[in-house]
Amino acid sequence: MSRLVDVAGLDDVPPGTMLMVQVDDTNILLVNLEGIVRAVQGTCSHEYFELDRGFLTGDSVTCALHLSRFDLATGEALDPPAEVPLRTYPVRVADGRISLELPEGPVPVNE
């Protein structure tokens, strides 16, 4: 079973920007890559650090704490010290709103 959770307006995340949202006390990072919105867990899988404090590099996000880089499409850790991928979440954009398709219960994250 899954649920569709409205998290932000598309105008809140212009192309080339990111926005941290919370669902059930879990940080989720929204990123607009030239009109394609991606959603990944909002904290680094290496050490707890908010990824919205990092920076975008093409189609990846870099954690500002230890410079681990993650692919925004797959969540794959591209640079050490992180080894565990970020959890990714399916995104739906309709009528100017961004929604996430999440499982029932706690929002899954990788640690």
C-alpha positions, 0 to 999 in steps of 0.5 A: 500500500502506498500514499500520495503526499502533497509536499510543495508547489512547483514554484517553490522549487525553481529549476536549479534549486533544492528545497527540504520538506518534511513528511512525518518528521523525515527530511526529504530533499526536492531538487528541480533539474531543468524541470525534472523534480527528484526526491531523495532522503534529505540527510546524508547516509554517511553521517547525519547532515542535511543535504540542503546545506550542500550544493548541486553539481549537474545531476548530483548533490554534494554533502557539505560535511565530508563532500560525498556526492550522490546521484539524484536519479538513483541515490547512488553514492558517487564519492566517499566517504559515503558508501550507502545510497540515498533512498529515492522517492517517486515524484508526481507533478500535477496542477503545479503541485509536487507529490511523493508516492510513499509507503504506508507507515514510516518514511524509509531512509537508508543509514 
